[in-house]
């Protein structure tokens, strides 16, 4: 006859630490660290619940020996009123890791939050027309999920937009650091990526978009601590866009899914360009012995291109047609003029100061707000006193805010 040995009954404990429960080992419930975690130098986390929280179907934060000490009264024993309720605070327990994998890499909870901000608040605030809406809302995120450099650029612009919307919030410094992080990641990964000359059509389109969107992201600091100007960065980035286009052709750009964002004019110009006499006088004084004489031709071409904006203002007025010409103006500048601007040659900076007056006319682009005045004043400090006479119009424009007043200043 088989003899059954009865097992000694015991009360199952539900007060063990989270680590032991996860590993399915018996926990001796020692405080502040159980023996199992102590011997293995593991993080020991206890989860406490109070009757008040249970009745509301909400759990309390967890505690660990490395953060906060647990309540002195064990929960579930004695009168619930004697239990010390712990105030709810997200800082009292580490946030669980939450990540989603994509072809562009692993996306964190914060990345997803910024992507949500892009799709609900940012995408339609960085362009002057609605012709590129489909590109920014649909194609940009789709291409970003497969190309890390574009994804970092999108997330950086979204964070930059948050800076603009809530400049006085308590976490503004963290948001600024976050924007700078994505900016650096976008620039570094994009430079590394451009070393690969064999690009698929999808990656090439992502590169085109990144070249444009970096203009927005690199407007974060209008004037850097080193004296670098955002307008000079725009010229350099647009030259980079030309390099990406040359990997294929302009015909391929027009046939691509991202073509609508690359229009440089909405209407044909029917008025002859008008060149400011003040700038003509400046370049006429460049003589053979002048250090700028070898750049005379590129200065003249830059002034000619600036004349297109004056003509566009007379023809189209304050319309999207003019705004597109203003935003795309740096794409018409020569590579040599870009080098002069990078070297902070005074005459090139004077020409850029006159261009910055036009950027004050563009409505609705938050990433340009405050940019023009800051850069015009910085340029004034960079050039020598002999060229200050040619800064009269830009300096006068810094005191004007209404587009109608600035228009009158430019056309008088």
C-alpha positions in Angstrom: 0.0 0.0 0.0 1.4 3.4 -1.0 2.0 5.8 1.7 1.5 9.5 1.0 3.5 12.0 2.9 1.6 15.2 3.4 3.5 18.3 2.5 3.8 20.9 5.2 1.4 23.7 4.4 2.9 27.1 4.1 1.6 30.5 3.4 2.7 31.8 -0.1 4.5 35.1 0.2 3.6 37.9 -2.2 6.1 40.4 -0.6 9.2 39.2 -2.3 11.4 41.6 -4.3 10.8 42.0 -8.0 14.2 40.6 -8.9 13.5 37.3 -7.1 10.1 37.0 -8.6 11.5 37.6 -12.1 14.1 34.9 -11.6 11.6 32.6 -9.8 13.7 32.1 -6.7 12.6 32.3 -3.1 13.1 35.7 -1.5 13.8 36.0 2.2 12.4 39.6 2.1 15.3 41.1 4.0 15.5 44.9 4.1 16.8 46.9 2.4 18.2 44.1 0.2 17.3 40.5 0.3 20.0 37.9 0.6 19.8 36.7 -3.0 20.3 40.2 -4.4 22.9 41.1 -1.8 25.2 38.1 -2.6 24.9 38.8 -6.4 25.1 42.6 -6.2 21.8 42.9 -7.9 19.3 45.8 -7.7 16.7 44.8 -5.2 13.2 46.4 -5.9 10.2 46.0 -3.6 6.7 46.9 -4.8 4.3 48.2 -2.2 0.6 48.6 -2.4 -1.8 50.3 -0.1 -5.4 49.6 0.4 -6.3 53.1 -0.7 -4.4 52.6 -4.0 -5.8 49.2 -4.6 -9.3 50.4 -4.3 -8.6 52.9 -7.0 -7.0 50.3 -9.2 -3.8 52.2 -9.3 -0.4 50.9 -8.2 2.2 52.8 -6.2 5.7 53.5 -7.4 8.3 50.9 -6.8 11.3 51.4 -4.4 14.8 50.1 -4.5 17.5 50.2 -2.0 19.5 52.5 -4.3 16.7 55.1 -4.4 14.2 55.4 -1.5 13.6 53.4 1.5 10.2 51.5 1.8 7.6 52.4 4.4 8.3 51.1 7.9 4.9 49.4 8.1 4.4 46.3 6.0 1.4 46.7 3.7 -1.6 44.4 4.1 -1.0 44.0 7.8 -3.0 45.8 10.6 -5.1 48.7 10.0 -4.8 50.2 6.5 -5.0 53.6 8.1 -1.7 52.9 9.8 0.1 52.3 6.5 2.3 55.2 5.4 1.1 56.2 1.9 3.9 57.1 -0.4 3.2 60.1 -2.6 3.1 59.4 -6.3 6.3 60.6 -8.0 7.7 59.4 -11.4 11.2 60.2 -10.1 10.9 57.5 -7.4 11.2 54.5 -9.8 13.3 54.2 -13.0 11.3 54.3 -16.2 11.1 51.0 -18.0 13.0 50.8 -21.2 10.7 51.3 -24.2 12.2 51.0 -27.7 11.0 50.2 -31.2 13.3 48.9 -33.8 13.4 50.4 -37.3 15.8 50.3 -40.3 17.1 53.6 -39.0 18.0 52.1 -35.6 16.3 51.8 -32.2 13.7 54.4 -31.4 13.2 55.4 -27.7 10.0 56.7 -26.1 11.3 60.2 -26.4 12.0 59.7 -30.2 8.4 58.6 -30.6 7.2 61.6 -28.7 9.1 63.9 -31.0 7.9 62.0 -34.0 4.3 62.5 -32.8 5.0 66.3 -32.4 6.4 66.4 -35.9 3.3 64.7 -37.4 0.8 66.9 -35.4 2.4 70.3 -35.0 5.7 70.8 -36.8 5.6 69.5 -40.4 3.3 72.3 -41.8 5.2 75.1 -40.1 8.6 74.9 -41.8 7.6 75.6 -45.4 6.1 78.7 -47.1 3.6 76.9 -49.4 1.3 73.9 -49.1 2.7 72.3 -52.2 5.2 70.2 -50.2 2.6 69.1 -47.6 2.6 65.5 -48.8 6.4 65.4 -48.8 6.8 66.6 -45.2 3.8 64.8 -43.7 4.1 61.4 -45.4 7.3 60.9 -47.4 9.8 62.4 -44.9 8.8 60.1 -42.0 8.6 57.1 -44.3 12.1 57.8 -45.6 13.3 58.6 -42.1 12.4 55.2 -40.7 14.9 53.7 -43.2 17.6 56.3 -43.0 19.1 57.4 -39.7 20.5 60.7 -40.8 17.0 61.9 -42.0 15.3 60.6 -38.8 17.8 62.5 -36.6 17.1 65.6 -38.7 13.3 65.3 -38.3 13.5 64.7 -34.5 15.9 67.6 -34.1 13.6 70.0 -35.9 10.6 68.7 -33.8 12.7 69.4 -30.7 13.7 72.8 -32.0 10.0 73.6 -32.6 9.3 72.7 -29.0 11.9 75.3 -27.9 10.1 77.9 -29.9 6.6 77.0 -28.5 7.6 76.8 -24.8 10.6 79.0 -24.3 9.9 79.7 -20.6 9.2 76.1 -19.5 11.2 74.6 -16.6 12.7 72.0 -18.9 13.8 74.4 -21.6 17.5 73.7 -21.0 17.0 70.0 -21.4 15.0 70.6 -24.6 17.8 72.7 -25.9 20.4 70.0 -25.1 18.1 67.5 -26.8 17.9 69.7 -30.0 21.7 70.1 -30.1 22.1 66.3 -29.6 19.9 65.5 -32.6 21.6 68.2 -34.7 25.0 66.8 -34.1 23.8 63.3 -34.8 22.1 64.3 -38.0 25.2 66.2 -39.3 27.7 63.5 -38.4 25.6 60.6 -39.8 24.8 62.6 -42.9 28.5 63.4 -43.6 29.4 59.8 -43.1 26.6 58.6 -45.3 27.6 61.0 -48.2 30.9 59.1 -48.5 28.9 56.3 -50.2 28.5 57.3 -53.8 26.3 54.3 -54.7 22.8 55.2 -53.3 19.5 53.6 -53.8 16.7 55.8 -55.1 15.1 55.8 -51.6 18.3 56.8 -49.9 19.0 59.4 -52.5 15.6 61.0 -51.9 16.2 60.9 -48.2 19.5 62.7 -48.8 17.8 65.4 -50.8 15.3 65.9 -48.0 18.0 66.0 -45.4 19.9 68.7 -47.3 16.9 70.9 -47.2 15.7 70.2 -43.6 19.2 70.8 -42.2 18.8 74.4 -43.3 16.0 74.6 -40.7 17.8 72.6 -38.0 21.1 74.6 -38.4 19.2 77.8 -37.8 19.0 76.9 -34.2 21.9 79.3 -33.4 21.6 82.4 -35.5 25.0 83.5 -34.3 27.2 80.9 -32.7 29.7 81.5 -29.9 32.4 81.4 -32.6 30.7 84.1 -34.6 29.4 81.7 -37.3 26.3 82.9 -39.0 23.2 80.9 -39.8 23.0 82.5 -43.2 26.5 81.3 -44.1 25.5 77.8 -43.0 22.5 78.0 -45.3 24.8 78.7 -48.3 27.1 75.7 -47.3 24.2 73.4 -46.9 22.6 74.4 -50.2 26.0 73.7 -51.9 25.8 70.3 -50.3 22.3 69.9 -51.8 23.8 70.5 -55.3 26.3 67.7 -54.6 23.5 65.3 -53.8 21.6 66.3 -56.9 24.7 65.7 -59.0 24.8 62.1 -57.9 21.9 61.7 -60.3 20.3 64.6 -62.3 17.8 67.5 -62.0 15.5 65.3 -64.2 15.6 62.7 -61.5 14.7 65.3 -58.9 11.7 66.4 -60.9 10.5 62.8 -61.2 11.1 62.0 -57.5 8.5 61.7 -54.7 10.1 64.7 -53.0 10.1 67.0 -56.0 7.4 69.5 -54.7 9.8 70.8 -52.0 12.5 71.8 -54.5 10.7 74.5 -56.4 12.7 77.8 -56.5 9.9 79.9 -58.1 6.2 79.9 -58.3 5.8 82.6 -61.0 8.0 83.7 -63.8 9.8 87.0 -63.3 8.5 89.6 -65.8 10.4 92.6 -64.3 14.1 93.2 -64.8 16.2 92.7 -61.7 16.9 95.9 -59.8 20.4 96.2 -58.3 20.8 98.5 -55.2 23.0 101.5 -56.1 24.6 101.3 -52.7 26.0 97.9 -53.4 27.1 98.9 -56.9 29.1 101.7 -55.4 30.7 99.2 -53.0 32.0 96.8 -55.7 33.0 99.6 -58.0 35.6 100.6 -55.3 37.3 97.2 -55.5 40.6 98.0 -57.3 43.3 95.6 -58.6 45.4 96.0 -55.5 42.5 95.3 -53.2 42.5 91.9 -51.5 39.0 91.3 -52.8 39.8 92.0 -56.4 40.0 88.3 -57.3 36.4 87.9 -55.9 35.0 90.8 -57.8 33.1 88.7 -60.3 31.4 86.5 -57.6 30.4 89.7 -55.7 28.8 91.1 -58.9 26.9 87.9 -59.5 25.7 87.8 -55.9 24.4 91.4 -56.3 22.7 90.5 -59.6 20.9 87.6 -57.8 19.9 90.0 -55.0 18.3 92.2 -57.7 15.9 89.3 -58.4 14.4 89.7 -54.9 13.9 93.5 -55.5 12.1 92.7 -58.8 10.1 89.9 -57.2 9.0 92.3 -54.4 7.8 94.8 -57.0 6.0 92.2 -59.1 4.5 89.8 -56.6 4.3 91.8 -53.4 4.1 89.9 -50.0 3.0 86.6 -51.5 4.2 83.0 -51.3 5.8 83.6 -54.7 8.2 86.1 -53.2 8.8 84.0 -50.1 9.9 81.1 -52.2 12.4 83.3 -54.0 13.7 84.6 -50.6 14.2 81.1 -49.1 15.8 79.7 -52.2 18.1 82.7 -52.8 21.2 81.1 -51.4 21.0 78.3 -54.0 21.8 80.8 -56.7 25.1 81.9 -55.1 28.4 80.6 -56.4 30.7 78.2 -54.5 33.4 81.0 -54.5 31.0 83.4 -52.8 30.2 80.8 -50.2 34.0 80.5 -49.4 34.2 84.3 -49.1 31.3 84.2 -46.7 32.9 81.4 -44.7 36.1 83.4 -44.4 33.9 86.4 -43.2 35.2 88.7 -45.9 33.5 92.0 -45.1 32.0 92.8 -48.5 30.4 89.3 -48.8 28.9 89.9 -45.3 27.5 93.3 -46.4 25.7 91.6 -49.3 24.3 88.9 -46.9 23.1 91.7 -44.6 21.0 93.1 -47.4 19.6 89.7 -48.1 18.7 89.2 -44.5 16.4 92.2 -44.7 14.2 90.3 -47.1 14.0 87.3 -44.7 12.2 89.7 -42.3 9.3 89.8 -44.9 8.6 86.0 -44.8 5.5 85.3 -42.7 4.8 82.1 -40.7 8.3 80.6 -40.4 9.1 80.3 -36.7 12.6 79.2 -37.4 13.4 82.5 -38.9 12.0 84.7 -36.1 14.7 86.9 -34.6 17.3 85.6 -37.0 17.6 88.6 -39.3 18.2 91.3 -36.7 20.7 89.1 -34.7 22.8 88.4 -37.8 22.7 91.9 -39.2 23.9 93.3 -35.8 26.6 90.6 -35.7 27.8 91.5 -39.3 28.0 95.2 -38.2 30.5 94.2 -35.5 32.5 92.0 -37.9 33.2 94.5 -40.8 35.5 97.4 -40.6 34.4 101.0 -40.1 35.1 101.9 -43.7 32.2 99.6 -44.8 29.6 100.7 -42.3 28.2 103.2 -44.8 26.9 100.3 -46.9 25.1 98.9 -43.8 22.7 101.8 -43.6 19.7 100.0 -45.0 20.1 96.7 -43.1 20.6 98.6 -39.8 17.5 100.7 -40.4 15.5 97.6 -41.1 16.4 96.1 -37.7 14.2 98.8 -36.1 11.2 97.8 -38.3 8.9 94.9 -37.7 5.9 95.5 -40.0 6.3 93.9 -43.5 4.7 97.0 -45.1 7.3 99.3 -43.5 10.2 97.1 -44.6 8.8 96.9 -48.1 8.7 100.7 -48.2 12.3 100.8 -47.0 13.4 98.4 -49.7 11.6 100.0 -52.6 12.2 103.7 -51.9 
